[in-house]
Amino acid sequence: MAGLVRPDVLQMPLYQVQDSVGLLKLDAMENPHRLPTELQQQLGARLGAVALNRYPAARTRDLAGALAGHAQVPDGFTLMLGNGSDELISLLALACAIPGALVLAPVPGFVMVAISAQLQGLQFVGVPLQPDFELDEPAMLAAIYRHRPAIVYLAYPNNPTANLWDEGVMERIIAAAPGLVVIDEAYQPFAGRSFMGRLNRYRNVVLMRTLSKFGLAGVRIGYLVGPRALMDQIDKVRPPYNISVLNAECALFALEHADEFARQAQDIMTQRASLLQALADMDGVVAYRSDANMVLVRITASDPAASSAVLQRMKTRGVLVKNVSAMHPLLTNCLRLTVGTATENRAMLAALKASL
């Protein structure tokens, strides 16, 4: 492949999606609930009437307006759609890819931030979290002063650690940042807190969300909220038809039935509390606080490969979770468990206990 593909791409690992066929899938922070049968039928009829022969511009404008209302976007701010958060991260890197530009983020964090920076020719600097997965404020501020990053990412809550960070620390990082600060609120439906209502306090903050955790992971809709003048510039690098008309229609339908998705989110939070209690009573694991729809657990065995062994044993018992121990040294022997339904969580807990 030398000479045909960029050398840095040749050296990159492939982003692997685990095969989940025949397994209870609790590895990807998906909403475990499907639409009720009646709503499935209504959505099917509605999608059947979509004008597939037309480009989707008009319907995506409708979706942007509906999302702005649903998310309570402040006056003076506007919203840009992306094909999931992944595309928005790539577009931000593309818009800010001036020579020598740098992206900075706490690590461990969402892997696509570093990948998108590399693919757009930006440097990436990761600042390790503290051992309890809180932000290391002195290290973050020192890195900002040293590197003067074009973009700083702050996840709220963070993936894969699932925790909300101290807002005072985040405020001071925002104040120190010379460039753009992106607050990633992908897991906001389960967090109960948001920076949306205070965006107008800042000159340099944009807020990113996704409908994947809302319950539409298969639809691939993300959105970025920021000051209108800034978003008009970022929007220049967005492909004009990046959201399909079918995806837009699905998302509009979901927003019209937001009460059903709110009910699902409430159930997930209830199940999260039960899951955390059960894990606290289980020998051989330590579970960390969660403000998302996932729980990070550490296998307490001294063998550094214990999490890999536990993952494989759980798979033989029909349950798939995520081994994140290779992402960062702070995650040694850590597994990430998606919060499922009550029945799914019981099966996952039984498989975990039997696999330790």
N, C-alpha and C positions, 0 to 999 in steps of 0.2 A: 504493500500500500504506500510505501515511501514515494513521494513525488506526486501522489494523487490526493492525499489527505494531509491536513496540517499536522506538523510533528507533535504539537501539544495535544491534539485530539487523539493521535495514535497512542499516546501515553496515558490517556484518561481511562479509568475503569468504566465499564458499562453500568448504567443504573439498572439494577436488577429488580424485577417485580416477582415476588415469590409465587410459585404455582400453588393455587388453593383448591384445585379440583378434588372433590371428595372430602374436604376438610371444613371444620367450623372456622370461618375466616374472621379472626380478631387481631389482624396485624396492621391495619391501614387507617384506623380512626374513622371508619365509616359509620354513618347512622344505621343501626341494625333494623330500623322499622321501614316497612314498605307502606305505600299509600293504601288506605282502605279500598276494598273492591269497588265501591261506588265511585270513588274519585279516580281510580284507575280507568274505569269505563268512560267517565267524562273526559279525562285527558286524552284517551285514545281517539274518541270522536273528534275532539278539538284538533289534534294533530293531523288527523285525516283530512281536515278542511284547509290546512295551511297551503298557501300558494308557493309550492316548491319551485315553480318556474321563475320566480322573482328573486332578485338579490335581497338580502335581509335588512337593508339599512333602516327602513321605516319601523320595523318591529323592534329592532335593537334600540332605536331612540325611545320607543314606548317603554322598553324594559329599563333603560337608564333612568327615565322619569319615575317609574314605579319603585325602583330600588332607592332612589334619592328620598322618596317619601317614606318608605319602609325603614330606612336607616336613619332618618331624621338628619339629613345632611344640612349643615348650617348655611345661612344666607351668605352669599359671596363665594361659596365653594361649589364645585361641580364634580361629576363622577364620570370615570372612564371605564369601559368594560374590557375584560381580558378573557382569553380562553383558559380559565383557571388562574390561580395566583402565579403559577409557573411562567406564563406568558408575560404577566405584568412585571415580574422581576427581570425578565429578559429585556423588556421594553425600557425599563428604567436604566438598566445598564447601557443599552444602546443610546439612549438620549444623553447620558452623562459620560460617554466614552471619549473624553478628550485625552491627548497624550499625557501619560503619567498619572491619570486618575486612579483612585484607589477606593475600594469598598471595605468597610470595617463592620464587624458584627461579633457579638459574643458567641463563643463555642463551648459545648456543642449546641448546634442550632439547625435550622432547616438547610439541608444540603444544597438545595438549588441556588441559594444565594452565592455561594462560592463558585459553583459550576457556571452560572450565568455570567459572573464577573470574568472568569477565565475565557469563556467563549467570545466575549465582547472585547477582549484585550485589556481588561482592567486588572490591576493587582488586587489581591484579597488578603486582608489581615484579620485573623481570628484572635479574639481576646478571651482566654479561658475564664469560665465562671468560677466562683468559689466552690469548695467541696460540697456545700449544701445547695448548690445550683442557683445561688443568688448572684446578681451582678457584682463584679469586682470594680467598684467605683474608681478607686485610685488608678487601677490598671487601664480602665476604659478612658479616663480623662488623659492619662499620660499618652496613650496611643493616639488619641485625637490630636493632642498638641504636637506630637511627633510627626504624624503622617498626614494631617490635614485632609481627611477623607472627603471624597465627593459625595458619598452616600454612607450613612450609618443605618443599619437595620436593628430594630428592637422588637422582638416578638412578645405579644401580650395576650394570652400566655405563650410560653415557649414550647417548642417541639424539639426534642423528645422528652424534656424534663417535666412538662405539663404545668408548670407553676407561673403565677403572676409575680412580676418583680416589683420591688419597692418603687412607688411612684415618685417619691422625692429624688431618688437616685436617677430615675429616667429623666425627670425635669432638668437636673443639672447636666446630664449628658446632652440633652437637646440644646440647652443654652450654650454649651461649649462647642457644639458641632458647627463647622464653618460652611458645610454644604447641606444637602438634603438629609432629613431623618425620615425613615419609613417605619411606621409602627404597624406591625403585622398582627391583625386581630382575627386570624383564621378561626380561632376557637371561641370567639366572643359569645356564641349562643349558650355556652356552658360556664362562662366566667362571671357574669353578673356585673362586670365593670368595663368601662370603655373610655377612650380618649376622644370619641366623636364630639361630645358636647363642649369640649374645650379647644377644638382645633383653632378657633379664631384668636387664641392667645399667642400663637406661634407664627413666625415668618417663614419657617423652613420645614414644616412637617406635613407629610401626606400619610394617609391611613389606608391600609390594604385589608380587604376582607374577601371571603369566598363563600359561595353557596354550597360547597362540597360538604362542610360540616353541618350546615343547615339541614341537609338531607338529600342533596342533589349531586353527589360525587360523580355520577355517570353523565351529568349534563355539562360540566366544565364551564362554570361561570365564576369569574372573579371580578372584583371592582376596586378601583383606586379613587380615593376622595382627596381633593386638594384645592388650594386657591385657584380661582378660575383662570387667572392670567398664566399661572404656572402650568396648569393642566392643558391649556391651549397649546403650549409648546411641546409637552410630552406627547400629546395626542398626534403630533405630526409623524411620529415613528410607528404608530399603530397601523397594521394592515386595515384597509377600509371595511372589509367584510370578515373580520376575525371571529364573529359569533354567528353560528348557523341559525336560520330561522326556526328550526325545530327546537334547538336549545333555548332560544329566546322565548318561544311559546311555552315550553315546559316551565321555565323560570317564572314567567308571568302567571301561569296557572298556580304555581306553588305560592306565590305572594298573595294571590287572591284567597288562598286557604292557609294563610300564615298561622291561624289558630291551631290547626292540626300539627304543624311542625313545631309550634311552641309546646304543645302537649307532649310530643315526642322528646323534645329537649329536656323537659321537666322529668320525664321518666328516666332518661339517661342520667341526669344528676342524682336522682333517687337511687338508681342502681349503682352509681359511682360510690355513694356513701356506704352502701351495703358491701360493695367489693372491697373498699378500703378497710372496713371493719374486719372482714373475713381474713384479709391478708395480714392485718395486725396480729391476729391470733394464730397465724401459721408459722411454725418453726422453719428455719432455713431460708427465709426471705426477709428483706426490709422493703417496705413500700413507702414511697415519697408522696408528699401532699400533691393533690391534683386540683387544678381549676379548669380542666379540659375534659375531653371524652376519652382519655387514656390515663393509664397509671403506669409509672415507671417503678420497677422492682429490681432489687439487687439480690442475686444469689449469694448467700453468705459463705459458701464453701471456699476454702483457700485455693483450690485449683483455678487458675485464671481462665481455663477453658470450660468451666462448669456450666456457664450459660448456654454454650453451644450444645453441650450434652443434654441439658434440660430441654432445649428447643426441639432437638431430634426426638427425644422420648415423648414429648407432648404431641408431636406430629404422628408418631405411631399410635397414639391414643385419639387421633382424629381432630386435634386442635392446633391451629396455626396462629402463633404470635410473632413478634418481631425481636430478633436479637440485635441490639444496638451497641453492643460492647466494643465493636471495632470502630465506631464513629469517633471516639475520643477517649483518652486515658481516664477521664473522670467517669466514664460509663463502663468501666471494667465489670464484667459479669452482670450486666443489666439487660433486662428484657422489658419491652414496652407492650402493655396489654391494652387493647381496645375495650372500652366499656360496651358490653352487649346487652341483650335482654336478660331478665332474671334467669331464664332457663339456660341461655348461653353462658352466663357468668358462672352458674353452678357447674356446668360441664368443664369450663376452663379451670376453675379452682380445683376440681377433682383431678384433672389431668396434671395440673401443676404440682399438687401435693404428691401424687403418685410418681412424679418424675424427678423429684428432688433427691 
